[in-house]
Amino acid sequence: MKFKLYATLRQAVGSKEVEVDVEPGARIGDALEKLFEKHPSLRAVVLDEQGELRHHYHLFINGRDIRYQAGMDTPVQPDDVIALFPPVAGG
């Protein structure tokens, strides 16, 4: 599965994409754990103290926001593309 990272997340890992392997029946939370195994510093940036996605971050599976699905329990497939967006400000 492929994570596409944007803005400051790209800078943090030094790449715009990260590949991870997930088992059949995995959920987005499992996929994030695989991402954090490769880039541990992202955990505190992306998740809050309860292990939930921080309020201003957005996580999409094949273009669909997990907040309108099953949240961190949303099922994922090995060929899914995950887009992770940090908060962005500007004027």
Beta strands, then each sheet from edge to edge (+ up, - down):
strand 1: 2-5
strand 2: 17-19
strand 3: 58-61
strand 4: 64-65
strand 5: 81-85
sheet 1: 2+ 1- 5- 3+ 4-
end
